[in-house]
């Protein structure tokens, strides 16, 4: 579903997200001001990446019709822009990034050529034989030059549970198609949780845990999303080592393509949950069982959560980020998602405890990546609003400095959190839309809320 401020829908509990144009600190620029010492990220040829996308979507026979040019951002459009014009039967598109170039391609197809590229279930590639004919292109020249300025810096894509609802068994071909779709829709900040369990296993191995000691911790492939948030453990497992390795290999390809297109991935981070075996191996570790989620039996419920003041909390968090970066490389800006209390009640409601948890989660990130931005779902403030009253919300958010925490107002089209928390108490946030649930595409939605909600925020 397109939006005036950006585009980003998705497949299970669909989420359309656009960054709210609030006053922003420098940390939310497209490129952060520095990387950890001795680290660098590789620049990519955006023009070549989008040219290849055109070949995949439209075929080699149409690739020569597009002339792509990468241009710098301007003061007038600091978040980026693209320009489209047709001249001498060639489509000329300039853009400030790979995503902007791809957005320009999609804009041309949609508004000039009157055709579209969508998911397979919603039509797939619908480009008629005459859409790009010489006669059609000649007629388009009268449209002149069109420039579209990006209204917001970030367009986030994906709900964490989609990876288990819909993507658990995707191969590279399916991922490649989705990445093309993301770029065409202008998405520049996608979630990328692939390979997390392999990275966690390597991190726990550094603490002395053998693979067999993790078998009751990692859920099966279709339930990993809830394991990452500490809702369950071991359910549907044990997780096959071959699956973990394959997901990490897939992550390398996905991340590489995201970077080629100019996207900034959002990686999972350590939220504080540890295997039962860790407590036995480190008897001094301060752990408490998480609250029971959805009536799961004891064998699969209540994973251990480290106390925020336990030194292992930041140690594991830092080791995990270091392992992730060693395997997947560095990005110009490091965004990490972690949710410690998703649909679960904290063991203690004191301001000191809640602030301590968020402080420890973020400390684990910054110990390995000093420029880290923590991305947190604000879903918990809606799902258990009885517990998460203003004092508790403020306490949890107070553990991270403003500008270093980016909140996802996940259900803002129906139940916005920003409007009852003084705009997340000063923290930047993204207005999100749960576009559909469980991949069910139906004709429904709060259209006035969608039309007015972003601007109101």
Secondary structure as UniProt FT lines:
FT   STRAND          2..3
FT   TURN            4..5
FT   STRAND          6..7
FT   STRAND          15..19
FT   HELIX           26..28
FT   TURN            37..38
FT   HELIX           46..58
FT   HELIX           60..63
FT   TURN            64..65
FT   STRAND          66..70
FT   TURN            76..79
FT   STRAND          81..87
FT   TURN            88..89
FT   STRAND          90..95
FT   HELIX           98..107
FT   HELIX           108..112
FT   STRAND          116..117
FT   HELIX           120..122
FT   STRAND          125..126
FT   TURN            129..132
FT   HELIX           134..140
FT   HELIX           141..143
FT   STRAND          146..149
FT   STRAND          156..157
FT   TURN            160..161
FT   HELIX           162..165
FT   TURN            168..169
FT   HELIX           172..184
FT   TURN            185..186
FT   STRAND          189..191
FT   TURN            194..195
FT   HELIX           196..205
FT   TURN            206..208
FT   HELIX           211..214
FT   TURN            215..217
FT   HELIX           221..223
FT   HELIX           224..228
FT   TURN            229..230
FT   TURN            235..236
FT   HELIX           241..260
FT   TURN            261..262
FT   STRAND          266..268
FT   STRAND          273..274
FT   HELIX           276..281
FT   TURN            283..284
FT   STRAND          287..289
FT   TURN            294..295
FT   HELIX           298..300
FT   STRAND          304..306
FT   TURN            308..309
FT   HELIX           311..328
FT   STRAND          335..337
FT   TURN            342..343
FT   HELIX           351..368
FT   TURN            370..371
FT   STRAND          373..377
FT   HELIX           379..383
FT   TURN            384..387
FT   HELIX           390..397
FT   TURN            398..399
FT   TURN            402..403
FT   STRAND          405..409
FT   TURN            410..411
FT   HELIX           412..415
FT   HELIX           418..420
FT   HELIX           422..425
FT   STRAND          429..434
FT   TURN            438..439
FT   HELIX           447..456
//
